[in-house]
Amino acid sequence: MAGKPKFKVLSIAGGGIRGIIPAIVLCEIEKRAKNRAAKLFDLIAGTSTGGILALGITKPHPGKPEPEFSAKDLVNLYENEGESIFPGSLFNELRGWICTKYGCAGIEKVLNKYFQDTYLSKSITDVFITSYETETRKPFFFDSKKAKKDIEYDFFMKDVARSTSAAPTYFSPAYIKTASTLGHYTLLDGGLYANNPAMCAYVEALKRFPENDMDITLVSLGTGIMHHTLFYDKIKSYGKLGWARLIMDVVSDGINETVDYQLKKILPENFYSFQVNLSDASESMDDASVNNIQKLKVMAQELIYKEDKKLDSLIDILNS
């Protein structure tokens, strides 16, 4: 692939509050590259919390074509707003068995604070965000490149963020309108089928260059691998209630591992995956306690230390 122009892709996985892990890795990338993430990549894809991060780092500053938020600003989002989005209480735990675990007021207030009335079409870098449309029963993709060309594909960033993170049982579906207000959609979390959107991002990169005349580098940031074992004796008699919450974790794990396997084969030298094992922190996507957030931050720093050479190699490519 020598001599081909480079096309740099960033993919950020879903995982709720665990999104602080890729946010911290992005901080390190911005620090080493001495540049904002939005200026380092040509396409940024995200699912759920990863979609919020993708939108956050590409949101323009009011009045000038520069990113408003650094990765550090988004780390602060998790630290300062996590409990507003995922308020811990016995009531919410009990409520989660009969309806959505959380109301939408908290997350919508936070998204409005960060994104206000900015449209997807204004993103600094091309973004690609996953969701699932309930009426057609099909995956739904938010694509800023399309949004720039056609108002029917444009949406408020806050609505895109709400849609990609509308995790069933945690939040109600998002009901949103296009920028023209003529179209409307009922949407769920993209993690239902693409918790790791790296393969979706790779396909989008190929679509942009059908002649295969680009040297694609893909960076995948994960939110942690589940570590607890599902023993046969424990799960053999599980019914709907037993699998209700567990099944999403199992699906997520399977998707993450499969996508990583595929891309390591397709891009053996140009695929950079950063992932941690959630051995020391809660696997829950909604444990926004100060104690758990601190554990997640420590794990992210340990990942950075462990992958020091890989990060240096990546920075050379991003700055080339």
Summary of the structure (lengths in Angstrom):
residues: 320
radius of gyration: 18.8
end to end distance: 15.1
largest distance: 60.1
contacts: 1108
relative contact order: 0.18
helix: 49%
strand: 18%
